[in-house]
Amino acid sequence: MSKGIKDILFLVLLLFAYACDGKQEVFVYYMNDVSKVEVDASILISDSVDIPDNRYEDVVVINGDYEIIKPSFLEEICGEYLIVIKSLRQDAVVTKITLYVDEKIQSTTYHQYNNYFTIPLSASPLEEGIHDLRLDIYSSENNYTTMRTKISSLQNSKCDNPPDVFITEPLDNSYKSGSFIVRAKAMDDSGVVGVSFYIDNNLLYYDTATPYEVTIDTSNFGAGYHRIKAVAFDSVGKKGVNEISVFFDTGTPLIDVISPVDNSRLDDTLNLVVEVYDDVKVGYLKAALINDVTGYKYELNTDKNDNPIRQTINIKNIQEGFYILRVELFDEAGNKVSKDVRITIAHGAIMDILSCDSAYTVCEDISKNPHRGVIYIRSRLSTPFQNADADISLFKTEIGKAGDLALDIRSYYDGLYDIVSRVSYKGFLVYDLRRVTIISCDQDRDGFLDVAEECGGNDCDDRRHSINPGMPDFAGDGIDNNCDGVDGTDIDGDGHISILSGGDDCDDNNKDIHPGAEDVFGDDIDSNCDGTDGIDNDGDGYPSNTDIRFYRDCDDNNPDINPGVYDIVGDGIDNNCDGVDGEDHDRDGFASINSGGADCDDFDKSIYPGTYDYYGNGIDENCDGADGIDKDGDGFPSNAPYYSVYLDCDDNDPSIHPGAVDMYGDGIDQDCDTRDGVDYDRDGFASVESGGKDCNDRNSSIKPSAFDTVGDGIDNNCDGIDGVDSDGDGYASVASGGNDCDDFNRLINPGMPDIYGDRIDSNCDGVDGVDRDGDGYASIESGGRDCDDNDPSAFPVDCFNKCAGYTSTCGDICQDGCISGYRCIENTCLSNVCPEVLASQSGAIYPMIGYCSSVSMVSPYIGPERFKQLNAIKFSDNTLSPRKNLDISVVIDANANIYVPLNYDTIYGLVVYDRKFKQKYLSFEFGPVSSVPAIAKDGTVYFASYNGYLYALGRDYKLKWIFRTNSNITTSPVIGPSGDIYITSSDRSLYRVSGSGAYVWDFVTEHYSYGQHLVDNEENIYLYGNGYYIYKVDKDGRQIFKYKTQTNTMKVALDESKNLYFIDSSYGDLVCVSSSGEELFRYPKLVSGYYKNYLIYFDKRIFVMARDKYALFDTENKTPVYSKPYTFSGYGDYMMPVIDASGYAYLPRGCNIEKIHIPTGESVLIYMAKYYEDCSSSLYPPVLTPDRTLLVLSDRGKLLIVGDNK
């Protein structure tokens, strides 16, 4: 009998005996190369299972609750050994484990690590050979399980056990989110040298020191279950392994508070109804009431039960006031979401009706007593009224003292009134109603309130309608009819009765006019009611109490002194009250010559001795008999105008004046012409004769700063030649009529040698290099490509076969080449819009041909799917569209870096972000970036600026080279299969530039180039939007065909046969042109006629987006599949969409994005940008990341990050 049969018979007997014990049934698994064979005790009785001699380790003993991990069946053990069993129940609580060897107790000690249990066994005392091993496992339910197996003991000299390792946290099959720590415990008799941590068999970290641990960030991995493994190594190279499963939860739970609703008013009971949701598993719920005034927090007892969660909570003992009900939901992974609801707790009325004294110090409740005057409404809540009001008979009150509501009821009639109050506090809103009895403060109904203190009125007799402040009052009847405190009428309250009511007040409407008042002269008012105006004691006709100098009597007791008397100088008396002795009519403080003074003009106060005398006005202002100031007596005034030829520039030196001899170089301006030297022509330059640089000082047009035009024979700028020579190389500038094309560089002139390739026209012949025949191409000798520079008809294209060394290479990307807009993925050309290659999109501006291998053609999910804005990066405050190019968008490279061209009126350049939108690079040195960047296979980024430059930016964000075109660039670069770059410019040219930045060739169109271009896998280039023409050019710059359209073409598309499709914008016709330029067919009016139409070809179909509709056209049957209007008619323009691998088009329309399933035409509006804050009228072409996030620029100067709301 073989050894395997013997062991199986032993297992049969062992398990049969165990099964007959009436305990739990034990199962034995034998692991072969194909599957696991399950053998129970009853089967083993009648059938044998052959176990090969070398496969004992593949026998595993297991029951419904536990599994023996080690030792394996008949495993050879020695020394100090750890037995490991695994609990198959997450909720099992083990209280005791007893170990038997050959039915003798060996140990009752165990340790638990996660759901693993270890029992130490000292194998040294055991005899070498086979032994029976038994484990009795006791649980908290007072149940126990017995498990049996066999071991083989070795001598200690042969002992070398592998290390034991256990993951102590987290628990197996637990849930985690965010970052968490994985810890492991490792043991070995020869020592542990380190522990490696793996996730999904990928090494995370190798730890050589205890505690062995590693931190895992769940955001770096997908949601779902992941296997975490710890591998321990001992000093002799043996290893132990332990694995667990952990669910990564990257979402957050959802919560909706159904009851109470926001701004509820509650009394003693809170009925809480909450709906919850989590994509993994809901954990537990917490609720609290937070006093919004004091901040005090009441924790509420909540229990999670069925969904929705319903619970009634007693809040009777909670203080009244405004509260935030905060409900928090936690899922099993620890993610939390909360919802706040505003409530007001009021166990009764929320207001008191009060009456207060005038000092507002004593107030009493009058809600049950009649009242008159002003009442106050005070809040019973924990805060005074803020933003509150109350209505009583439709009259509104305002907040009064101490935060109370002051309610003025003085003019109300007697009666019973309802007061309705509304309290608004920080978003809270609560209502209350109270009833009060009011006594009127106007009993006689004359419209005037009683003078009583509580009424505060001015009706001195509120019982008589005939007595109030509005009644007339005649003096003499002893009755104060108008309540002004006197018998009679004293309207102005000056204490004098009006003349009309029998008094002496001549103006009873002005309290300043009455007998005894001061009368000021000149105001034409008789202020003292004496019939005159002003005070004149001496009777000379001039008042003494006026401020007017010409009328004020300076001595009102002497009739001979007044403003009308003539005053002679010398008597020491101011007879005419003008302030001086003598006549001073102009009041300048100087007496006139006629009255004996020195003022030569007494009627002009600006002329008097000592004043400043202005030269040249013919007036002697200072009365010294002369005009102007000449201190040095040289005959030239120092105060003449600066432009006068008589101005003395130094009035203290008689040798310095106009006309004096002035020699250049002494630093002195002797002739006062503002410069050192002689400048007769006043051109600002001293003459050569006086030492200056003016070669003709009699002609102001000839001077060093003058512009000198070649051909007039005159050296106008005094540089020694006819014309302008700024760099001094002996050649006049082109601007002045010469032939020096760069007059600021001495190395550029017609006499210099010119080497081709440096993009500098050194010899000013119009090209880079030598062009003797004038055909626009440099000779081979100077580095160019003109093989015969003496024949203007010989171009580089014609010299293709005879120019030595000239070759045309075209490197393939795939085996048979991929055209622009596609990338080689496992020898297959796939569109850039596929998720697997989104991170490496580059080359063309938009993918125009081909299709993704993973595009789904099944019916789409069109439901309540919505996208939301996840983030926004702001660049500009202006409400502007990107300049020069309406189709500008961002680009993502292979490392998920995001390139954003900045082309706003207030900010422009290039900025780069990483996948988490952290800025990595920013530069404004390029000017307005008017193109979508193109990214090469080596990571080089090509982009163009509006000012005519093409830039190459390296992977390290350093500028590799710059290529200059001859005009503005409003299109985007395209990378061909060879790696060369193609760009069009407004000079009507298509340029081919090598990857090193060298000029290759340019193709000149017949019309202004403002359209786009694309390149196929044979490096043929298609130009469109060029003034009613579409060009096809080969890789050497030769025209293949020129097709005339009926109007400008916005976009084109190619199929596998290189047939060309476009929309004739005049009529909306779909046109197909062959690779040779022949029109194959025209389908009329597929869409409306409009210049802006977009096309995408895939799977023998053309998808068209026009202004009013979108359509899918079958190119084989030449019939439309469908033609539909847009779901949402958004305001603003529409842009080029992006297509994902599921066949969806994400189309910007105005400030919205519409999602269209191309195969079926079903559509839905998925995103609406916030008006004005994020978008004014236009979103621009988006980019779709692999995780279905849209990156889109807006006309509000922002990059919007829009994601799936699910």
Secondary structure, DSSP 8 states (H G I E B T S, - for coil): --HHHHHHHHHHHHHHHHHHTTS---EEEEE-SS-EEEE-HHHHHH------TT-GGGEEEE-SSEEEEES-TTEEE-SEEEEEEEES-TT--EEEEEEEETTEEEE---EEETTEEEEEEE-TTS-SEEEEEEEEEEETTS-EEEEEEEEEE--GGG-----EEEEEES-TTEEE-SEEEEEEEEE-TT-EEEEEEEETTEEEEEE-SSSEEEEEEGGGS-SEEEEEEEEEEETTS-EEEEEEEEEE--S--EEEEEES-TTEEESSEEEEEEEEE-SS-EEEEEEEEEETTT--EEEE-----SSSEEEEEE-TTS-SEEEEEEEEEEETT--EEEEEEEEEE-SS-SEEEEEE-TTS--EEE-TTS-B-SEEEEEE-SSS--SSEEEEETTEE-EE-GGG-EEEE-TTS-SEEEEEEEEEEETTEEEEEEEEEEE--S-TT-SS--BSSTTT---BS-TT-TT-STTS---TTSS--TTSSSSSS--TT-SS--BGGGTSSBS-TT-TT-STT----TTSS--TTSSS--S--SS-SS--SS---TTT--S-TT-TT-STTS---TTSS--TTSSSSSS--TT-SS--BGGGTS-BS-TT-TT-STTS---TTSS--TTSSSSSS--SS-SS--TTS-TT-TT--S-TT-TT-STT----TTSS--TT-SSSSS--TT-SSS-BTTTTSSBS-TT-TT-STTS---TTSS--TTSSSSSS--TT-SS--BGGGTSSBS-TT-TT-STTS---TTSS--TTSSSSSS--SS-SS--BTTTTSSBS-TT-TT--TTTTTTTSTT-------SSSS---TTEEESSS-EEETTSGGGGGG--SSSS--S---TT---S----SS--EEEEEEEE--SS----SS-TT---EE-TT--EEEEEE-SS-EEEEEE-TT--EEEEE-TT-SB-S--EE-TTS-EEEEBTTSEEEEE-TTS-EEEEEE-SS---S--EE-TTS-EEEEETTTEEEEE-TTS-EEEEEE-SS---S-EEE-TT--EEE--SSSEEEEE-TTS-EEEEEE-SS----EEE-TT--EEEEETTTTEEEEE-TTS-EEEEETTSS---S--EEEEETTEEEEE-SSEEEEEETTTTEEEEEEE-SS--SS-B---EE-TTSEEEEEETTEEEEEETTT--EEEEEE--BTTTBSS-B---EE-TTS-EEEEBTTSEEEEEEE--
